[in-house]
């Protein structure tokens, strides 16, 4: 459909072609100056001492796990609602993901929920800043410091979001970002690991590049190739240079959605605490099953027939027992996972498009 509204599309802000052409002309298309520049600029933006560019956000989490020495049998606590890359990587390194409930309003994990699932085998907690919201990090850090547990923030969806004035991803011991095509800034695929903990720097450098330090082809640890290309980094530098414009555009998009959706019975939105300044990755709303008795998945299909691409919320781990085991009871995560829908979410959505999306959602109500 020519007038179909996609769920997302990449946005370019002015310097991308110039920087990509410069990277190509330099012949440095793997490593190169833009990788180093992107790392410097992300570290400066975040206020961390170190930043390591990687091939994607999932690899950022994997690299962080390797850097802290996560071992088979260690437990990793994370929310039961959110993108489960951190859980999947834990399985790959032999660790055990342990899922905690999320807050029914913010859809983020809390210190209280974490405390309920901690055991002597808990090695690390991974708060996920879902959809660009921010977890309440101060109580989480206080709990984990008291128990001697590390914190790796999954900030893949929250680049630019600030919690009490601090960039998400910089509050824990290590933070991980994604620069995938739909994210706030993009390198196509790509990501970043940030930290101010100097004791992790050596391991992050080693594992990122095959475990080779000074002597080429001599492996000091069993590292992998997590590296980002110079071409991708050039794109990222161009995007990061416009982060203020991008954040403002995403804020305006969210405000327009709030204006329209707040008037529709049967729809509630993710809530943000007063000390959170969100740069949202995606708009997400929860459908009241009484008002939308056809169910979330049918609503997505009906929107598709109207020329609007929407996506479901994240599935909770109890929907995938073949991966995470049975007996996981997370009623809040389960309810949110069944009822959340994400409409188109990108900065250049016009006011008219947002009005159309919301009008179509309102028209799909069966009861009011």
Secondary structure, 3 states (H helix, E strand, C coil): CCCCECCCCCCCCCCHHHHHHHHHHHCCCCCCHHHHHHHHHHHHHHCCCEEEEECCHHHHHHHHHHHHCCCCCCEEEEECCCCCHHHHHHHHCCCEEEEECECCCCCCECHHHHHHHCCCCEEEEECECHHHCCCCHHHHHHHHHHHCCEEEEECCCCCCCEECCEECCCCCCEEEEECECCCCCCCECCEEEEECCHHHHHHHHHHHECCECCCCCCECCCCCECCCCHHHHHHHHHHHCCHHHHHHHHHHHHHHHHHHHCCCCCEEECCCCCCEECCCCCCCEEECCCCCCCCHHHHHHHHHHCCECCEECCCCHHHCHHHHCCCCCCHHHHHHHHHEEECCCCCCCCHHHHHHHHHHHHHCCCCC
